Amino acid sequence: MDDDDRPRRRSPEVELGAASLLASESLERYSLDELDARVALLETEIERIRAHRRASQAHMLAADALFKPRNPGPTS
């Protein structure tokens, strides 16, 4: 397995990447229109993340259902 194929470890320093940078950015220099545009962009990104999370969760549930041990029926 190549290193690129392995799951990435998250370090506390990295936190959540660009989201961490956005959270620490000063908003003082933005106009009202720019703030509205930023809110719209972030709302769109939140929905994209939620959709990806739902798809990932469905994938995980399907894998769990496929690979979970089957309960043997009662034996007589």
Number of C-alpha atoms within 10 A of each C-alpha: 5 5 7 7 7 8 7 8 6 10 8 7 7 10 11 11 10 9 9 11 11 10 9 8 8 8 11 7 8 11 10 9 9 12 14 12 12 13 12 12 11 12 12 12 12 12 11 12 12 12 12 12 12 12 12 12 12 12 12 12 12 11 11 11 11 10 9 8 8 8 6 6 6 5 4 3
